[in-house]
Amino acid sequence: MRKLGYFLVGMTALTAASAAAAASLQVSPILIDVAAEGAAASSVTLRNASNKPVNAQLRVFRWTQANGQDQYEETTDVAASPPMVSMKANGEYVVRIVRTSRAPIKGEESYRFVADELPDSGARAAGTVNLLVRHSVPVFFRSPNAAPAAVTWNVTKRGGRLVVEGNNTGERRVRIAKLKADDGAGNSVNYGDGLIGYVLAKSSNTFASRSAPKGFAGGTAKLSLTSEAGPTAASAPVR
């Protein structure tokens, strides 16, 4: 299993006086959602926003969740074609994302398309920093009749953090953004104003507060969040 970030930046040759070169690789769209009974395909567009050539490695990982955590593993069921690209200055390239498996889709399958900008060691000047960007794009292949997400929530004080767990018994994922918990006594925890993560189909995921919360000694917490369905309110027991 591997861990992948939404956007990971690796830097080399760090010095106090380093000048950071702007990351040049761009990817769109930022989410792929394909409804299909069997084999299917989609595409992403890579753009080189720099005035120099860029090379990129392209891969697809199967994305699952276990014990409340994201898990990634290599797969042959979905592939990026081609697996490597070279783009001219200010150029772009269309990459196909192909579901090669012929097995029928049951519910929804989750993957991550990962595009890594490769270093150009010959072009790096002394005392500079190369910013190498990894784009990680969610990819979903689903049956047209997949049942919608159905999430129940629990809230736990664990290790000095307030942990919100979502358990999805539905056949489609749910995207979690702007998650907030309120204990009804004037104490609240904000988990971030943007995208927090996903609860995949038939899976559970956990979201921990950045610091120890005040309150939440028991009873019921009120949750607010934004998903594909829009603003959502829920309640959960505090354990």
C-alpha angles and dihedrals in degrees: 000000000000137000120228129183127219089241118001122187120198118194131194136190095030115190133160091251097041120142113215117225113220116255109252107191117095129180133197141221102032093210133034119203118176125180109204141141096221137342113013142162142204136173144230129203120228118202129195105213094183135086091240132070116269131204122203137187116218125202141160124219129191108244121212137153126231129173090359094304136107115252128192130194137170116266140186094197093084126027140185114231116235102020093206131035136187116202128194121230110297089358133134138211132200113223123196121224105205129188100217096179114101093201114115114260112249111201106315133336119208127209141159123229107210123197115188121192106222121225121253100209093179093059098049114105121214114271095022133110124231111213107209113193128207114198115199113193123189113237122193129185112186142173111252090236097048111142115248123256116283112191130185121188140218130184122207134178102224132164092347092307135101106237121199114199124195119198113196116198093172129097097244132061125249123220114222121208136156092017116185133172125204125187095203092243099085097277121117140170123209114205094191140303096246137040112337100178144273137283103214126215115287089002144099132226135187132218119197128201117246093236141014110290128225117235122359091125093154142303120079131331122211114224128200125185144148121242137162086286092056129245111001133189125201141160131224137183116253113229 
